[in-house]
Amino acid sequence: TAARLLDTGLITSEQLASFCYSLAVAGEDIWGLNAYTNLVNRKELLDQARASDERRKHGEVLSVFDGIPISIKANLAVESQGLSAGSLILGMGRRDGSKCGYDADTVRILLRDCGALFVGMTSMDEFGMGSLGNNSRTPDGDVRVTKNPLPYLRNLRLEDSSSAISEDESLANVIRLSQSEILEKHKDAIDSPEQAIFSAGGSSCGSAASVAHGSALLSLGT
């Protein structure tokens, strides 16, 4: 669907990337999903998206993934990121610029050869040892749980259902929402501080949560 919207010109990759990034920020800061261990810099993501838009404008689309935001599990190598496998021992969440320096083959194919956009590294049970997304720790030693976004998504209202427009146009309108609008709508979706927390499964909990929420349209897990 996203590729079709891009091909028909209803949205740009830059708009889609901005939308997904806003969802990621809202999910982490407002809902506390813990879907990501690291998000890329917003400017870096939008630069990737603009390059994709230029390719599309000149009829040089690399693949169906070109311009599509994706997330990647923290035990898969991304050249510009640290390789933490969800462990503080290996620097999970560290912001000191550590880089593993190479890409896993699947990462290289999707990001470099196919033009997908990298949103961030996703949370996981430490070293893949877990089934519920609750087997990692914060620097303070507390359990770091990745939440299933379903209880929140049931109350999230992004679209304007009153408009008599096509489904594609409605989706395009949602994707063009500003970050401030998206953040406000995420705040409105919270019933109460005691809202139920469901497991996102494991060990690829962050990958599952990011796709279910929509901050990534595809995720690499293991």
C-alpha positions in Angstrom: 0.0 0.0 0.0 2.8 2.4 0.9 4.6 1.7 -2.3 1.4 2.3 -4.3 0.9 5.7 -2.5 4.5 6.6 -3.4 4.2 5.5 -7.0 0.9 7.5 -7.5 2.4 10.6 -6.0 -0.2 10.9 -3.2 2.7 11.0 -0.7 6.4 11.4 -0.8 8.9 9.2 0.9 9.9 12.2 3.0 6.3 12.5 4.3 6.2 8.8 5.0 9.5 8.8 6.8 8.5 11.8 8.9 5.2 10.1 9.8 6.9 6.8 10.9 9.5 8.7 12.8 6.8 10.7 14.6 5.1 7.4 15.5 8.3 6.0 16.8 8.9 9.1 19.1 5.3 9.0 20.3 5.5 5.3 21.0 8.7 5.7 23.0 8.1 9.0 24.8 4.3 8.9 25.4 3.3 5.2 25.4 6.6 3.9 26.8 6.7 1.0 24.3 10.4 0.4 24.5 10.2 -0.8 20.9 13.6 0.7 20.1 17.0 0.7 21.6 18.2 3.4 19.2 16.4 5.7 16.8 18.4 7.3 14.0 18.7 11.1 13.8 15.6 12.5 12.2 17.6 14.6 9.7 19.5 11.4 8.7 16.3 9.6 8.0 14.8 12.4 6.0 18.0 12.7 3.9 17.6 9.0 3.1 13.9 9.7 2.1 14.7 12.7 -0.1 17.3 10.6 -2.0 14.6 8.0 -2.6 12.2 10.7 -3.8 14.8 11.9 -6.3 15.2 8.4 -7.6 11.4 8.0 -8.0 11.2 11.4 -9.8 13.7 10.2 -12.4 12.3 6.7 -12.8 15.2 5.0 -11.0 13.3 3.2 -8.2 15.5 0.5 -6.8 12.8 -1.9 -5.6 9.4 -2.1 -4.0 11.2 -1.3 -0.7 12.6 2.0 -2.0 11.6 4.8 0.4 9.9 2.4 2.8 10.9 2.9 6.5 12.1 -0.3 8.3 13.5 -1.3 11.6 16.2 -3.8 12.5 16.7 -6.1 15.5 19.6 -5.2 17.7 21.5 -8.4 17.0 21.8 -7.7 13.3 24.8 -5.6 12.1 24.1 -2.1 10.8 27.3 -0.3 9.8 26.4 3.0 11.5 25.2 1.4 14.7 26.6 -0.5 17.7 25.8 -4.2 17.8 24.3 -4.7 21.3 22.1 -7.8 21.0 19.9 -6.1 23.6 22.6 -6.2 26.3 24.1 -3.3 28.4 27.3 -5.2 28.3 27.6 -4.6 24.6 26.4 -1.0 24.9 22.6 -1.2 24.4 21.2 2.4 24.1 24.7 3.9 24.3 24.9 7.3 22.5 28.7 7.6 22.3 28.8 7.0 18.5 30.0 3.4 18.7 29.7 1.7 15.3 30.1 -2.0 14.4 31.5 -0.9 11.0 29.8 -3.4 8.7 26.3 -4.5 7.5 24.8 -8.0 7.8 24.0 -9.3 4.3 20.2 -8.8 4.7 20.7 -5.3 6.0 23.0 -4.4 3.1 20.5 -5.8 0.6 17.5 -3.9 2.0 19.2 -0.6 2.8 21.9 -0.2 0.2 20.7 -2.3 -2.8 16.9 -1.9 -2.3 16.6 1.6 -0.9 14.7 1.0 2.3 14.9 3.6 5.0 16.5 2.8 8.4 14.4 4.1 11.3 16.3 2.4 14.2 17.5 -0.7 16.1 14.7 -2.6 17.9 14.6 -4.0 21.4 15.1 -7.7 22.1 15.4 -10.1 25.0 19.1 -10.0 25.9 21.1 -12.2 23.6 17.8 -13.6 22.3 17.2 -15.4 25.6 13.5 -14.9 26.2 10.0 -15.3 24.9 8.1 -12.3 26.4 10.2 -9.2 25.6 11.0 -8.7 29.3 14.5 -10.1 29.6 16.7 -7.0 29.4 17.7 -4.3 31.9 18.0 -0.5 32.2 21.3 1.0 33.3 19.7 1.2 36.8 19.1 -2.5 36.8 15.3 -2.4 36.4 13.5 -4.8 34.0 13.0 -3.2 30.6 9.7 -4.4 29.2 8.7 -4.0 25.5 5.0 -3.4 25.4 2.5 -4.7 22.8 0.9 -1.5 21.4 -2.5 -3.1 20.9 -4.3 -1.6 24.0 -3.2 1.9 22.9 -3.9 1.4 19.2 -7.5 0.5 20.0 -8.0 4.1 21.1 -5.8 5.8 18.5 -7.7 7.9 16.0 -5.5 9.3 13.3 -7.9 9.4 10.4 -10.8 11.7 9.7 -13.7 9.3 9.1 -16.1 12.1 8.2 -14.6 12.9 4.9 -16.1 11.3 1.7 -12.7 10.5 0.1 -11.1 7.3 -1.1 -9.2 5.0 1.2 -5.8 5.9 -0.4 -6.6 9.6 0.0 -7.5 9.1 3.7 -4.3 7.2 4.3 -2.3 10.0 2.6 -4.0 12.6 4.8 -2.9 10.6 7.9 0.6 10.3 6.7 0.8 14.0 6.2 -0.2 14.8 9.8 2.3 17.0 11.6 4.5 15.6 14.4 2.6 17.7 17.0 -0.8 16.3 15.8 0.5 12.8 16.0 1.9 13.3 19.5 -1.4 14.8 20.7 -3.4 11.9 19.3 -1.1 9.5 21.1 -1.7 11.3 24.4 -5.5 11.1 23.7 -5.2 7.3 23.2 -4.1 6.7 26.8 -7.1 5.6 28.9 -5.4 5.8 32.2 -1.9 5.2 33.8 -3.1 1.7 34.7 -3.7 0.7 31.0 -3.1 -3.0 30.5 0.4 -4.1 29.4 0.5 -7.0 26.9 3.6 -8.9 25.9 4.9 -8.2 22.4 6.5 -11.7 22.4 10.2 -12.4 22.1 12.9 -12.4 21.5 12.1 -10.0 18.5 9.8 -7.9 20.7 10.8 -4.5 19.4 10.5 -5.6 15.8 7.0 -6.9 16.4 6.0 -3.7 18.4 7.4 -1.3 15.8 5.5 -3.0 12.9 2.3 -3.3 14.9 2.5 0.4 15.8 3.4 1.5 12.3 6.7 3.3 13.0 8.3 0.7 10.7 6.5 -1.0 7.8 8.8 -3.9 7.8 11.3 -5.2 10.4 14.2 -7.6 10.3 14.1 -10.1 13.2 15.6 -13.4 14.0 
